[in-house]
């Protein structure tokens, strides 16, 4: 009886059902000991230290842990136009270019012009001829001409060695061609009369007739050298007769 009376004397508190449950739960939890309190305090201090360290890293070195920055261009390009670009080079980066020295020489004077003297004109006989005879006016026949010369020389007594000398002389001069022409001097015919028109004294057909030319030639040799052998000797020594 005394026990129940004691309980009835305590003040009673009215609580909701949920409160009763929490009370029951709290009642079931073991009372806190000094060791548990010390552990929770250590955990709180460790958390505070971690937060403080993160704040320090963020403030002092904000780039730590961040990805490397990339270059970017914050301008505008105007398509269709070309702007002026200026390049500045500092004195320390400039490269010095050195080239060898040189001298300028005047070009050599041109060589003096070569003056070629005109060949002296060949002396021509003053005759009625205005030019050289036309070699196409006659047809050469050396064998016939030599046969004619054999008869005309024999009539003068020039046979044997004299005739042979005549053959050698006119072979050298004209080859016994009735139309032989020396273009530089206009000498013409078998005896190479200079000028050819001189043979007109032996006949008007001197341009084409071998007999007329041979007659004139024999007269020239006899009057100037005496005979064909003497004329040949002069030609051998002087290359003309």
C-alpha positions in Angstrom: 0.0 0.0 0.0 2.8 2.4 0.8 4.4 1.8 -2.6 1.3 2.6 -4.5 0.8 5.7 -2.4 4.2 6.9 -3.2 3.6 6.5 -7.0 0.4 8.3 -6.8 2.0 11.3 -5.2 4.3 12.0 -8.4 3.0 14.6 -10.8 1.7 13.1 -14.0 2.5 14.4 -17.5 0.1 13.8 -20.4 2.0 13.0 -23.6 1.0 12.2 -27.1 1.5 8.6 -28.4 4.4 9.6 -30.6 6.1 11.2 -27.6 5.6 8.1 -25.7 7.3 6.1 -28.3 10.3 8.5 -28.5 10.5 8.4 -24.8 10.5 4.7 -24.9 13.3 4.8 -27.5 15.4 7.2 -25.5 14.8 5.1 -22.6 16.2 2.1 -24.4 19.4 4.0 -25.5 22.3 3.5 -23.2 23.3 6.6 -21.2 26.2 8.6 -22.7 29.6 7.9 -21.2 32.6 10.3 -21.1 34.3 8.2 -23.8 31.5 8.6 -26.3 31.4 12.3 -25.8 35.1 12.5 -26.4 34.8 10.5 -29.7 32.1 12.7 -31.0 34.1 15.8 -30.2 37.1 14.4 -32.1 34.9 13.7 -35.2 33.6 17.3 -35.1 37.0 18.7 -34.8 38.2 16.6 -37.8 35.3 17.7 -39.9 36.0 21.4 -39.0 39.6 20.9 -40.0 38.7 19.4 -43.4 36.3 22.3 -44.2 38.9 24.8 -43.2 41.6 23.1 -45.4 39.2 23.2 -48.4 38.5 26.8 -47.9 42.2 27.6 -47.6 43.0 25.7 -50.9 40.2 27.5 -52.7 41.3 30.9 -51.6 45.1 30.6 -51.8 45.4 28.4 -55.0 42.1 28.5 -56.8 43.7 26.9 -60.0 44.8 23.7 -58.2 42.8 20.8 -59.5 41.3 22.7 -62.4 41.8 21.8 -66.0 44.4 23.7 -68.0 43.1 26.9 -69.7 42.9 27.0 -73.5 43.8 30.0 -75.7 40.8 31.8 -77.1 40.1 34.8 -79.3 37.6 37.4 -78.2 37.5 39.4 -81.4 35.5 39.7 -84.6 36.5 38.7 -88.1 35.2 40.7 -91.0 34.8 38.4 -93.9 35.6 39.8 -97.4 38.1 42.4 -96.2 41.8 42.3 -95.5 43.1 44.3 -92.7 46.6 45.8 -92.3 48.9 43.7 -90.2 51.7 45.3 -88.3 54.7 43.3 -87.1 56.9 44.6 -84.4 60.2 43.0 -83.8 62.2 43.9 -80.7 65.8 44.8 -81.1 66.9 41.7 -79.2 65.1 39.4 -81.7 66.2 41.2 -84.9 68.6 39.4 -87.1 71.5 41.3 -88.6 72.2 40.6 -92.3 75.7 41.2 -93.6 76.7 41.0 -97.3 80.1 41.2 -98.9 81.2 44.4 -100.4 81.5 44.8 -104.1 83.0 47.2 -106.6 81.6 48.3 -110.0 83.9 48.3 -113.0 83.3 50.0 -116.2 82.7 47.6 -119.1 85.7 47.2 -121.5 85.6 49.5 -124.5 84.4 47.8 -127.7 87.1 46.6 -130.0 87.9 48.9 -132.8 86.0 48.1 -136.0 87.9 46.0 -138.5 88.3 47.9 -141.7 88.7 45.6 -144.6 90.4 47.3 -147.5 88.6 46.9 -150.8 90.5 44.9 -153.3 92.3 47.1 -155.8 90.6 47.0 -159.1 92.4 45.0 -161.9 93.7 47.3 -164.5 91.8 46.8 -167.7 92.8 47.9 -171.1 91.1 51.0 -172.4 89.0 49.6 -175.3 85.6 49.9 -176.7 84.5 47.0 -174.5 82.1 48.0 -171.7 82.4 44.7 -169.9 83.7 41.1 -170.1 82.8 38.9 -173.1 79.9 36.5 -172.6 81.3 32.9 -172.3 77.9 31.4 -173.1 78.2 32.7 -176.7 80.6 29.9 -177.7 81.0 26.1 -177.2 84.4 24.9 -176.2 86.1 22.0 -178.1 89.7 21.7 -177.0 90.6 18.8 -179.3 89.5 20.6 -182.4 91.3 23.8 -181.3 94.6 21.9 -180.8 94.3 20.3 -184.3 93.8 23.8 -185.8 96.9 25.1 -183.8 99.0 22.2 -185.2 98.5 23.4 -188.8 98.8 27.1 -188.1 102.0 26.6 -186.0 103.6 24.3 -188.6 103.0 27.0 -191.2 105.3 29.2 -189.1 107.8 26.4 -188.7 106.9 25.7 -185.1 106.8 21.9 -184.9 108.1 19.3 -182.5 109.3 21.0 -179.3 107.8 24.4 -180.3 104.4 22.9 -180.8 104.7 21.0 -177.5 105.6 24.3 -175.8 102.5 25.9 -177.3 100.3 23.1 -176.0 101.7 23.5 -172.5 101.4 27.3 -172.5 97.8 27.5 -173.6 96.7 24.5 -171.5 97.9 26.5 -168.5 96.2 29.7 -169.7 92.8 28.4 -170.9 92.7 24.7 -171.2 92.2 25.3 -174.9 88.7 26.5 -174.4 87.4 29.1 -176.9 85.1 30.6 -174.3 87.6 30.7 -171.3 87.0 33.8 -169.3 89.0 35.3 -166.4 86.3 37.1 -164.5 88.7 39.3 -162.6 90.5 40.7 -165.6 88.1 39.9 -168.5 90.9 38.1 -170.3 89.2 35.8 -172.9 89.7 33.0 -175.3 92.4 30.3 -175.9 95.3 32.8 -175.8 93.7 34.8 -173.0 93.7 38.1 -174.8 93.3 41.1 -172.6 90.9 42.5 -173.4 89.3 39.9 -175.6 88.3 42.4 -178.2 92.0 42.7 -179.2 91.5 39.5 -181.2 89.1 41.4 -183.5 92.3 42.3 -185.5 92.4 38.6 -186.6 88.7 38.4 -187.4 85.3 39.6 -186.4 84.3 36.2 -185.2 87.0 36.2 -182.4 84.3 35.5 -179.7 83.4 32.0 -181.0 86.0 30.9 -183.7 89.1 29.0 -182.4 91.0 29.6 -185.6 90.7 33.4 -185.3 91.8 33.3 -181.6 94.8 31.0 -182.4 95.9 33.2 -185.3 95.9 36.2 -183.0 97.8 34.3 -180.3 100.5 33.1 -182.6 101.0 36.6 -183.9 101.3 37.9 -180.2 103.9 35.2 -179.3 106.0 35.8 -182.4 106.0 39.6 -181.9 106.8 39.6 -178.2 108.9 36.4 -177.5 109.9 35.1 -180.9 108.6 31.5 -180.5 106.4 29.4 -178.2 109.3 27.9 -176.2 110.5 31.4 -175.2 106.9 32.4 -174.2 106.6 29.3 -172.1 109.9 30.0 -170.3 108.6 33.5 -169.4 105.3 32.1 -168.1 107.2 29.6 -166.0 109.2 32.3 -164.4 106.5 35.0 -164.0 103.2 33.1 -164.2 102.1 35.3 -167.1 103.2 35.9 -170.7 
